[in-house]
């Protein structure tokens, strides 16, 4: 077996084609769009290159058949934030069921990271934001993956743990029918908020989408950034995120809460487009686009996905979270919203407050991913991701 750094067009193609061969007979795996994977490794499209670097490899056997792949990253914005040691990352791991092959891929990542001063490695993670390609699936193999979310074989867990990775945090995905009751306690608190005229909850109509990046950034950074190692969302990142999501946006899935007309909460959801992308075979060429439009028109997708949620600290614990969810639920029922099922993008187990909110809306745990961490000096004490307040 030998490792090959991915540089040529053929090597890039092998990097993309390996999982297609591996998961050929798996009924749940949905092929990611090639462009979504390649954009991670394109400095023109991935702004993380401004403050980071990455490398990727394929692993071939003695017959030059590709049997594994992996990438390693350094993001200078997160190397030391919340960490006791400089920490890099690895991701986009795929491999045949062969421990020696898997360990060769892990070894390559560690060697590259050590050469750049790292002392630990998180994986599998993304070279960029946590909202995509983050974590190893360890429960929920009988569920289809959501858009930009990892799906993998159960035996990958054995590889990671045998190599010495430990769970840094779990990522929990909850789901529920959209038209279903929420917990009485949450509902009572929401009703109190509704009676206060200083609060207002509404979806952001399409003519106002130009303000969406700054609205999200304002609330997100106050709600989540500067907690542990969660980085701030920059103006450039927010604009790029919305630009990428814009073709998918549905105004009735974009909700904000206001206090005296200032945004203090948001609840951003998308049509779960993997329910359509599974028909395009990873390629949005003219045929793929035609299939996408066709399935969108006939209403193939019946699932919405919550990707971002936040309440600024001054309004947490007052019932704002329940109020914005209840406002969405009332609208969905009155307008006969086409979506029937709802899943929430993963919530870290370091965030018990958010998990409690989800439990109050009667959502069930349906998938579990794990973000692993490998300390290069295993004599040092391992610490899990701190709980956020």
C-alpha positions as a Markdown table, in Angstrom:
| # | Residue | x | y | z |
|---|---|---|---|---|
| 1 | Unk | 0.0 | 0.0 | 0.0 |
| 2 | Unk | 1.2 | 3.5 | -0.7 |
| 3 | Unk | -0.1 | 7.1 | -0.1 |
| 4 | Unk | -0.4 | 9.6 | -2.9 |
| 5 | Unk | -0.9 | 13.3 | -2.3 |
| 6 | Unk | -3.9 | 14.5 | -4.3 |
| 7 | Unk | -2.9 | 17.0 | -6.9 |
| 8 | Unk | -3.8 | 15.8 | -10.4 |
| 9 | Unk | -7.2 | 15.6 | -12.0 |
| 10 | Unk | -7.1 | 11.8 | -11.9 |
| 11 | Unk | -6.2 | 11.8 | -8.2 |
| 12 | Unk | -9.1 | 14.3 | -7.5 |
| 13 | Unk | -11.4 | 12.0 | -9.3 |
| 14 | Unk | -10.3 | 9.0 | -7.3 |
| 15 | Unk | -10.8 | 11.0 | -4.1 |
| 16 | Unk | -14.4 | 11.6 | -5.2 |
| 17 | Unk | -15.1 | 8.1 | -6.7 |
| 18 | Unk | -13.9 | 6.0 | -3.8 |
| 19 | Unk | -17.0 | 6.4 | -1.6 |
| 20 | Unk | -19.2 | 5.8 | -4.6 |
| 21 | Unk | -17.6 | 2.3 | -4.9 |
| 22 | Unk | -17.6 | 1.6 | -1.2 |
| 23 | Unk | -21.3 | 2.5 | -0.6 |
| 24 | Unk | -22.6 | 1.1 | -3.9 |
| 25 | Unk | -24.9 | -1.4 | -2.2 |
| 26 | Unk | -25.8 | 0.7 | 0.9 |
| 27 | Unk | -29.5 | 1.8 | 0.7 |
| 28 | Unk | -29.1 | 4.8 | 3.0 |
| 29 | Unk | -25.9 | 6.5 | 1.8 |
| 30 | Unk | -26.6 | 9.6 | -0.4 |
| 31 | Unk | -23.8 | 10.6 | -2.7 |
| 32 | Unk | -22.6 | 14.2 | -1.9 |
| 33 | Unk | -22.4 | 16.7 | -4.7 |
| 34 | Unk | -18.9 | 16.6 | -6.2 |
| 35 | Unk | -18.7 | 20.4 | -6.2 |
| 36 | Unk | -19.5 | 20.5 | -2.5 |
| 37 | Unk | -16.5 | 18.3 | -1.7 |
| 38 | Unk | -14.1 | 20.0 | -4.1 |
| 39 | Unk | -15.1 | 23.4 | -2.9 |
| 40 | Unk | -13.5 | 22.6 | 0.5 |
| 41 | Unk | -10.1 | 22.2 | -1.2 |
| 42 | Unk | -10.3 | 25.2 | -3.5 |
| 43 | Unk | -8.6 | 28.3 | -2.1 |
| 44 | Unk | -10.8 | 30.4 | -4.4 |
| 45 | Unk | -14.0 | 29.1 | -2.7 |
| 46 | Unk | -12.9 | 28.2 | 0.8 |
| 47 | Unk | -12.0 | 31.3 | 2.8 |
| 48 | Unk | -10.4 | 29.1 | 5.5 |
| 49 | Unk | -7.3 | 29.1 | 3.3 |
| 50 | Unk | -6.8 | 32.8 | 4.4 |
| 51 | Unk | -5.8 | 31.5 | 7.8 |
| 52 | Unk | -5.1 | 27.8 | 7.3 |
| 53 | Unk | -3.7 | 25.1 | 5.1 |
| 54 | Unk | -4.7 | 21.5 | 4.2 |
| 55 | Unk | -3.5 | 18.5 | 2.4 |
| 56 | Unk | -5.3 | 15.3 | 1.2 |
| 57 | Unk | -4.2 | 11.8 | 0.1 |
| 58 | Unk | -5.5 | 8.7 | -1.5 |
| 59 | Unk | -4.3 | 5.3 | -0.5 |
| 60 | Unk | -3.8 | 2.6 | -3.2 |
| 61 | Unk | -3.1 | -1.1 | -2.9 |
| 62 | Unk | -0.5 | -3.2 | -4.8 |
| 63 | Unk | -2.7 | -3.2 | -7.9 |
| 64 | Unk | -3.0 | 0.6 | -7.8 |
| 65 | Unk | -6.7 | 0.4 | -6.8 |
| 66 | Unk | -7.8 | 3.2 | -4.5 |
| 67 | Unk | -8.7 | 1.8 | -1.1 |
| 68 | Unk | -8.7 | 4.8 | 1.2 |
| 69 | Unk | -8.6 | 8.6 | 1.4 |
| 70 | Unk | -8.2 | 11.3 | 4.0 |
| 71 | Unk | -7.4 | 15.0 | 4.5 |
| 72 | Unk | -5.6 | 16.9 | 7.2 |
| 73 | Unk | -6.0 | 20.6 | 8.1 |
| 74 | Unk | -4.8 | 23.4 | 10.2 |
| 75 | Unk | -7.1 | 26.4 | 10.9 |
| 76 | Unk | -5.1 | 29.0 | 12.8 |
| 77 | Unk | -8.3 | 30.5 | 14.2 |
| 78 | Unk | -9.1 | 27.4 | 16.1 |
| 79 | Unk | -5.6 | 25.9 | 16.7 |
| 80 | Unk | -5.5 | 27.2 | 20.3 |
| 81 | Unk | -9.0 | 28.5 | 21.0 |
| 82 | Unk | -10.3 | 26.6 | 24.0 |
| 83 | Unk | -7.5 | 24.0 | 23.7 |
| 84 | Unk | -4.6 | 23.2 | 26.1 |
| 85 | Unk | -2.5 | 22.2 | 23.1 |
| 86 | Unk | -2.2 | 23.3 | 19.4 |
| 87 | Unk | -4.9 | 21.2 | 17.7 |
| 88 | Unk | -5.3 | 20.4 | 14.0 |
| 89 | Unk | -7.8 | 18.3 | 12.2 |
| 90 | Unk | -8.5 | 15.5 | 9.8 |
| 91 | Unk | -11.5 | 14.5 | 7.8 |
| 92 | Unk | -13.0 | 13.1 | 4.6 |
| 93 | Unk | -11.9 | 9.7 | 5.8 |
| 94 | Unk | -13.0 | 6.7 | 3.8 |
| 95 | Unk | -11.5 | 3.3 | 3.8 |
| 96 | Unk | -12.0 | -0.4 | 3.1 |
| 97 | Unk | -12.4 | -2.6 | 6.1 |
| 98 | Unk | -8.7 | -3.0 | 6.7 |
| 99 | Unk | -7.2 | -1.6 | 10.0 |
| 100 | Unk | -3.7 | -1.4 | 8.5 |
| 101 | Unk | -4.9 | 0.8 | 5.7 |
| 102 | Unk | -6.9 | 3.0 | 8.1 |
| 103 | Unk | -3.9 | 3.4 | 10.4 |
| 104 | Unk | -1.7 | 4.4 | 7.4 |
| 105 | Unk | -4.1 | 7.2 | 6.7 |
| 106 | Unk | -4.2 | 8.4 | 10.3 |
| 107 | Unk | -0.4 | 8.2 | 10.5 |
| 108 | Unk | 0.0 | 10.5 | 7.5 |
| 109 | Unk | -2.3 | 13.1 | 9.1 |
| 110 | Unk | -0.4 | 13.0 | 12.4 |
| 111 | Unk | 3.1 | 13.3 | 10.7 |
| 112 | Unk | 1.9 | 16.3 | 8.6 |
| 113 | Unk | 0.4 | 18.0 | 11.7 |
| 114 | Unk | 3.4 | 17.4 | 13.9 |
| 115 | Unk | 5.7 | 19.0 | 11.3 |
| 116 | Unk | 3.5 | 22.1 | 11.7 |
| 117 | Unk | 3.7 | 22.3 | 15.5 |
| 118 | Unk | 0.4 | 20.5 | 16.3 |
| 119 | Unk | 0.1 | 18.4 | 19.4 |
| 120 | Unk | -3.4 | 16.9 | 18.9 |
| 121 | Unk | -5.8 | 16.1 | 16.1 |
| 122 | Unk | -9.6 | 16.3 | 15.9 |
| 123 | Unk | -11.5 | 14.2 | 13.5 |
| 124 | Unk | -13.3 | 13.6 | 11.4 |
| 125 | Unk | -13.9 | 17.4 | 10.9 |
| 126 | Unk | -14.1 | 19.9 | 8.1 |
| 127 | Unk | -11.7 | 22.5 | 6.9 |
| 128 | Unk | -14.1 | 25.2 | 7.6 |
| 129 | Unk | -17.3 | 25.7 | 9.6 |
| 130 | Unk | -18.8 | 23.0 | 11.9 |
| 131 | Unk | -22.2 | 23.0 | 10.0 |
| 132 | Unk | -20.9 | 20.6 | 7.4 |
| 133 | Unk | -18.8 | 17.4 | 7.2 |
| 134 | Unk | -18.2 | 17.2 | 11.0 |
| 135 | Unk | -18.2 | 14.1 | 13.1 |
| 136 | Unk | -18.3 | 10.3 | 12.7 |
| 137 | Unk | -21.7 | 8.6 | 12.5 |
| 138 | Unk | -22.0 | 6.1 | 15.4 |
| 139 | Unk | -25.8 | 5.7 | 15.7 |
| 140 | Unk | -28.5 | 6.0 | 13.1 |
| 141 | Unk | -27.1 | 3.9 | 10.2 |
| 142 | Unk | -30.6 | 3.2 | 9.1 |
| 143 | Unk | -31.3 | 6.9 | 8.4 |
| 144 | Unk | -30.4 | 8.8 | 5.3 |
| 145 | Unk | -27.8 | 11.6 | 5.9 |
| 146 | Unk | -28.9 | 15.2 | 5.6 |
| 147 | Unk | -27.2 | 17.6 | 3.2 |
| 148 | Unk | -23.5 | 18.2 | 4.0 |
| 149 | Unk | -23.6 | 15.7 | 6.9 |
| 150 | Unk | -21.3 | 12.7 | 7.2 |
| 151 | Unk | -22.5 | 9.1 | 6.7 |
| 152 | Unk | -20.1 | 6.2 | 7.2 |
| 153 | Unk | -19.8 | 2.5 | 7.9 |
| 154 | Unk | -20.1 | 1.3 | 11.5 |
| 155 | Unk | -16.6 | -0.2 | 11.4 |
| 156 | Unk | -15.0 | 3.3 | 11.2 |
| 157 | Unk | -15.7 | 3.7 | 14.9 |
| 158 | Unk | -13.6 | 0.7 | 15.6 |
| 159 | Unk | -10.7 | 2.1 | 13.6 |
| 160 | Unk | -10.8 | 5.5 | 15.3 |
| 161 | Unk | -11.0 | 4.1 | 18.8 |
| 162 | Unk | -8.4 | 1.4 | 18.2 |
| 163 | Unk | -6.0 | 4.1 | 17.0 |
| 164 | Unk | -6.4 | 6.0 | 20.2 |
| 165 | Unk | -8.9 | 8.6 | 19.4 |
| 166 | Unk | -11.2 | 9.6 | 22.3 |
| 167 | Unk | -14.6 | 11.2 | 22.1 |
| 168 | Unk | -14.2 | 15.0 | 22.5 |
| 169 | Unk | -17.9 | 15.5 | 22.2 |
| 170 | Unk | -21.0 | 13.8 | 20.8 |
| 171 | Unk | -23.2 | 15.4 | 18.2 |
| 172 | Unk | -26.9 | 14.7 | 18.6 |
| 173 | Unk | -29.5 | 14.9 | 15.8 |
| 174 | Unk | -33.1 | 15.1 | 16.8 |
| 175 | Unk | -36.3 | 14.8 | 14.7 |
| 176 | Unk | -40.0 | 15.2 | 15.0 |
| 177 | Unk | -43.1 | 15.7 | 12.9 |
| 178 | Unk | -43.7 | 19.5 | 12.2 |
| 179 | Unk | -47.3 | 19.4 | 13.2 |
| 180 | Unk | -47.0 | 17.9 | 16.7 |
| 181 | Unk | -47.4 | 19.4 | 20.2 |
| 182 | Unk | -44.6 | 20.8 | 22.3 |
| 183 | Unk | -44.1 | 20.4 | 26.0 |
| 184 | Unk | -46.7 | 22.2 | 28.2 |
| 185 | Unk | -44.1 | 24.0 | 30.2 |
| 186 | Unk | -42.4 | 25.5 | 27.1 |
| 187 | Unk | -45.8 | 26.4 | 25.7 |
| 188 | Unk | -46.8 | 28.3 | 28.8 |
| 189 | Unk | -43.5 | 30.3 | 28.8 |
| 190 | Unk | -44.1 | 31.0 | 25.1 |
| 191 | Unk | -47.6 | 32.3 | 25.7 |
| 192 | Unk | -46.2 | 34.8 | 28.4 |
| 193 | Unk | -43.7 | 36.1 | 25.8 |
| 194 | Unk | -46.5 | 36.5 | 23.2 |
| 195 | Unk | -48.3 | 38.7 | 25.6 |
| 196 | Unk | -45.4 | 41.1 | 25.8 |
| 197 | Unk | -45.7 | 43.7 | 23.0 |
| 198 | Unk | -42.0 | 44.3 | 23.0 |
| 199 | Unk | -41.4 | 40.9 | 21.5 |
| 200 | Unk | -42.2 | 40.0 | 17.9 |
| 201 | Unk | -41.6 | 36.8 | 15.9 |
| 202 | Unk | -41.9 | 36.5 | 12.1 |
| 203 | Unk | -40.2 | 34.9 | 9.1 |
| 204 | Unk | -38.0 | 37.0 | 6.9 |
| 205 | Unk | -39.7 | 37.6 | 3.6 |
| 206 | Unk | -37.7 | 37.3 | 0.4 |
| 207 | Unk | -37.4 | 41.1 | -0.4 |
| 208 | Unk | -35.4 | 41.4 | 2.9 |
| 209 | Unk | -32.9 | 38.6 | 2.3 |
| 210 | Unk | -30.2 | 41.1 | 1.7 |
| 211 | Unk | -30.1 | 41.8 | 5.4 |
| 212 | Unk | -30.0 | 38.1 | 6.3 |
| 213 | Unk | -26.1 | 37.7 | 6.7 |
| 214 | Unk | -25.8 | 40.6 | 9.2 |
| 215 | Unk | -28.9 | 39.6 | 11.1 |
| 216 | Unk | -27.6 | 36.1 | 11.6 |
| 217 | Unk | -24.1 | 37.2 | 12.4 |
| 218 | Unk | -25.3 | 39.7 | 15.0 |
| 219 | Unk | -27.3 | 37.1 | 16.9 |
| 220 | Unk | -25.0 | 34.2 | 16.4 |
| 221 | Unk | -21.9 | 35.9 | 17.7 |
| 222 | Unk | -23.7 | 37.2 | 20.8 |
| 223 | Unk | -25.3 | 33.8 | 21.4 |
| 224 | Unk | -22.4 | 31.4 | 20.6 |
| 225 | Unk | -19.0 | 32.9 | 19.9 |
| 226 | Unk | -16.4 | 33.3 | 22.6 |
| 227 | Unk | -17.8 | 30.2 | 24.3 |
| 228 | Unk | -15.0 | 27.7 | 24.5 |
| 229 | Unk | -13.6 | 27.2 | 21.1 |
| 230 | Unk | -16.6 | 28.3 | 19.0 |
| 231 | Unk | -15.3 | 30.9 | 16.5 |
| 232 | Unk | -17.0 | 34.1 | 15.6 |
| 233 | Unk | -18.9 | 34.3 | 12.3 |
| 234 | Unk | -17.2 | 37.0 | 10.3 |
| 235 | Unk | -19.0 | 39.3 | 7.9 |
| 236 | Unk | -17.3 | 37.5 | 4.9 |
| 237 | Unk | -18.3 | 34.0 | 6.2 |
| 238 | Unk | -21.9 | 35.1 | 6.8 |
| 239 | Unk | -22.2 | 36.5 | 3.4 |
| 240 | Unk | -20.6 | 33.5 | 1.7 |
| 241 | Unk | -22.8 | 31.1 | 3.7 |
| 242 | Unk | -26.0 | 32.9 | 2.7 |
| 243 | Unk | -24.8 | 33.1 | -0.9 |
| 244 | Unk | -24.3 | 29.4 | -1.0 |
| 245 | Unk | -27.6 | 28.7 | 0.7 |
| 246 | Unk | -29.7 | 31.2 | -1.3 |
| 247 | Unk | -30.8 | 28.8 | -4.0 |
| 248 | Unk | -32.2 | 26.5 | -1.3 |
| 249 | Unk | -33.9 | 29.1 | 1.0 |
| 250 | Unk | -37.6 | 29.1 | 1.7 |
| 251 | Unk | -38.8 | 32.3 | 3.4 |
| 252 | Unk | -41.2 | 30.4 | 5.7 |
| 253 | Unk | -38.2 | 28.6 | 7.2 |
| 254 | Unk | -36.2 | 31.7 | 8.1 |
| 255 | Unk | -37.4 | 33.0 | 11.5 |
| 256 | Unk | -36.3 | 35.9 | 13.7 |
| 257 | Unk | -37.3 | 37.0 | 17.1 |
| 258 | Unk | -37.1 | 40.7 | 18.0 |
| 259 | Unk | -37.2 | 42.7 | 21.2 |
| 260 | Unk | -38.1 | 46.4 | 20.6 |
| 261 | Unk | -37.3 | 45.7 | 16.9 |
| 262 | Unk | -33.7 | 44.5 | 17.6 |
| 263 | Unk | -33.0 | 40.9 | 16.5 |
| 264 | Unk | -32.4 | 38.8 | 19.6 |
| 265 | Unk | -33.1 | 35.2 | 18.3 |
| 266 | Unk | -33.1 | 33.4 | 15.0 |
| 267 | Unk | -34.1 | 30.0 | 13.7 |
| 268 | Unk | -32.8 | 29.2 | 10.2 |
| 269 | Unk | -34.0 | 26.1 | 8.4 |
| 270 | Unk | -33.8 | 24.7 | 4.9 |
| 271 | Unk | -35.6 | 22.3 | 2.8 |
| 272 | Unk | -33.7 | 19.0 | 3.3 |
| 273 | Unk | -32.3 | 18.9 | -0.2 |
| 274 | Unk | -30.6 | 15.6 | 0.1 |
| 275 | Unk | -34.1 | 14.2 | -0.4 |
| 276 | Unk | -33.7 | 15.6 | -4.0 |
| 277 | Unk | -30.0 | 15.4 | -4.5 |
| 278 | Unk | -30.1 | 11.6 | -4.0 |
| 279 | Unk | -31.5 | 11.6 | -7.6 |
| 280 | Unk | -28.7 | 13.6 | -9.2 |
| 281 | Unk | -25.8 | 11.1 | -8.5 |
| 282 | Unk | -23.4 | 13.8 | -7.2 |
| 283 | Unk | -23.4 | 15.9 | -10.4 |
| 284 | Unk | -25.4 | 19.1 | -11.0 |
| 285 | Unk | -24.7 | 19.1 | -14.7 |
| 286 | Unk | -27.6 | 19.9 | -17.1 |
| 287 | Unk | -29.2 | 16.5 | -16.4 |
| 288 | Unk | -28.7 | 16.8 | -12.7 |
| 289 | Unk | -30.3 | 20.3 | -12.6 |
| 290 | Unk | -33.2 | 19.0 | -14.7 |
| 291 | Unk | -33.8 | 16.2 | -12.2 |
| 292 | Unk | -33.5 | 18.7 | -9.3 |
| 293 | Unk | -36.1 | 21.1 | -10.8 |
| 294 | Unk | -38.4 | 18.2 | -11.6 |
| 295 | Unk | -38.3 | 16.7 | -8.0 |
| 296 | Unk | -38.7 | 20.2 | -6.6 |
| 297 | Unk | -41.8 | 20.9 | -8.7 |
| 298 | Unk | -43.5 | 17.6 | -7.8 |
| 299 | Unk | -42.8 | 18.1 | -4.1 |
| 300 | Unk | -40.5 | 15.1 | -3.5 |
| 301 | Unk | -39.0 | 16.6 | -0.4 |
| 302 | Unk | -41.2 | 16.5 | 2.7 |
| 303 | Unk | -38.5 | 17.2 | 5.3 |
| 304 | Unk | -37.1 | 20.5 | 6.6 |
| 305 | Unk | -33.7 | 20.8 | 8.4 |
| 306 | Unk | -32.9 | 23.2 | 11.1 |
| 307 | Unk | -29.3 | 24.4 | 10.7 |
| 308 | Unk | -28.8 | 27.3 | 13.0 |
| 309 | Unk | -30.5 | 28.5 | 16.2 |
| 310 | Unk | -29.6 | 31.1 | 18.7 |
| 311 | Unk | -30.9 | 33.4 | 21.4 |
| 312 | Unk | -28.7 | 36.2 | 22.8 |
| 313 | Unk | -27.7 | 35.8 | 26.5 |
| 314 | Unk | -29.9 | 38.6 | 27.8 |
| 315 | Unk | -33.0 | 36.9 | 26.6 |
| 316 | Unk | -32.2 | 33.3 | 27.4 |
| 317 | Unk | -34.3 | 31.5 | 29.9 |
| 318 | Unk | -37.3 | 33.7 | 29.4 |
| 319 | Unk | -39.2 | 31.5 | 26.9 |
| 320 | Unk | -37.9 | 33.2 | 23.7 |
| 321 | Unk | -36.7 | 29.8 | 22.4 |
| 322 | Unk | -40.2 | 28.2 | 22.9 |
| 323 | Unk | -41.9 | 31.3 | 21.5 |
| 324 | Unk | -40.0 | 31.3 | 18.2 |
| 325 | Unk | -40.6 | 27.6 | 17.7 |
| 326 | Unk | -44.3 | 27.9 | 18.6 |
| 327 | Unk | -44.7 | 30.8 | 16.2 |
| 328 | Unk | -43.2 | 28.7 | 13.4 |
| 329 | Unk | -45.5 | 25.7 | 14.3 |
| 330 | Unk | -48.6 | 27.9 | 14.2 |
| 331 | Unk | -47.7 | 29.3 | 10.8 |
| 332 | Unk | -46.9 | 25.8 | 9.5 |
| 333 | Unk | -50.4 | 24.5 | 10.6 |
| 334 | Unk | -52.3 | 27.5 | 9.2 |
| 335 | Unk | -50.5 | 27.7 | 5.9 |
| 336 | Unk | -50.5 | 23.9 | 5.2 |
| 337 | Unk | -46.7 | 23.9 | 4.9 |
| 338 | Unk | -45.6 | 21.2 | 2.5 |
| 339 | Unk | -42.9 | 19.8 | 4.9 |
| 340 | Unk | -44.1 | 17.1 | 7.2 |
| 341 | Unk | -40.9 | 16.1 | 9.1 |
| 342 | Unk | -38.3 | 18.2 | 10.8 |
| 343 | Unk | -34.8 | 17.4 | 11.8 |
| 344 | Unk | -32.4 | 19.7 | 13.6 |
| 345 | Unk | -28.8 | 20.0 | 12.6 |
| 346 | Unk | -26.6 | 18.4 | 15.2 |
| 347 | Unk | -26.4 | 19.7 | 18.8 |
| 348 | Unk | -23.3 | 19.1 | 20.8 |
| 349 | Unk | -23.6 | 17.3 | 24.1 |
| 350 | Unk | -21.7 | 20.2 | 25.5 |
| 351 | Unk | -24.8 | 22.3 | 25.1 |
| 352 | Unk | -27.3 | 20.8 | 27.6 |
| 353 | Unk | -29.5 | 23.9 | 27.5 |
| 354 | Unk | -30.2 | 23.5 | 23.8 |
| 355 | Unk | -30.7 | 19.8 | 24.2 |
| 356 | Unk | -33.4 | 20.6 | 26.9 |
| 357 | Unk | -35.1 | 23.0 | 24.5 |
| 358 | Unk | -35.2 | 20.2 | 21.8 |
| 359 | Unk | -36.6 | 17.7 | 24.3 |
| 360 | Unk | -39.3 | 20.2 | 25.3 |
| 361 | Unk | -40.5 | 20.3 | 21.7 |
| 362 | Unk | -40.8 | 16.5 | 21.8 |
| 363 | Unk | -38.1 | 15.7 | 19.4 |
| 364 | Unk | -36.4 | 12.3 | 19.5 |
| 365 | Unk | -32.8 | 11.4 | 19.2 |
| 366 | Unk | -32.4 | 9.7 | 15.8 |
| 367 | Unk | -28.7 | 10.0 | 15.0 |
| 368 | Unk | -25.4 | 10.4 | 16.9 |
| 369 | Unk | -22.1 | 11.5 | 15.6 |
| 370 | Unk | -18.8 | 11.8 | 17.5 |
| 371 | Unk | -16.0 | 14.3 | 17.2 |
| 372 | Unk | -12.9 | 12.5 | 18.3 |
| 373 | Unk | -9.6 | 13.9 | 19.5 |
| 374 | Unk | -6.2 | 12.2 | 19.5 |
| 375 | Unk | -3.5 | 13.6 | 21.8 |
| 376 | Unk | -0.1 | 12.9 | 20.3 |
| 377 | Unk | 1.4 | 12.6 | 23.8 |
| 378 | Unk | -0.9 | 10.1 | 25.4 |
| 379 | Unk | 0.6 | 10.6 | 28.8 |
| 380 | Unk | -1.2 | 14.0 | 29.0 |
| 381 | Unk | -4.7 | 14.0 | 30.5 |
| 382 | Unk | -7.5 | 14.0 | 28.0 |
| 383 | Unk | -10.3 | 16.5 | 28.5 |
| 384 | Unk | -13.6 | 16.6 | 26.8 |
| 385 | Unk | -15.2 | 19.7 | 25.3 |
| 386 | Unk | -16.3 | 22.0 | 28.2 |
| 387 | Unk | -20.0 | 22.5 | 28.8 |
| 388 | Unk | -21.3 | 25.8 | 27.5 |
| 389 | Unk | -23.3 | 27.9 | 30.0 |
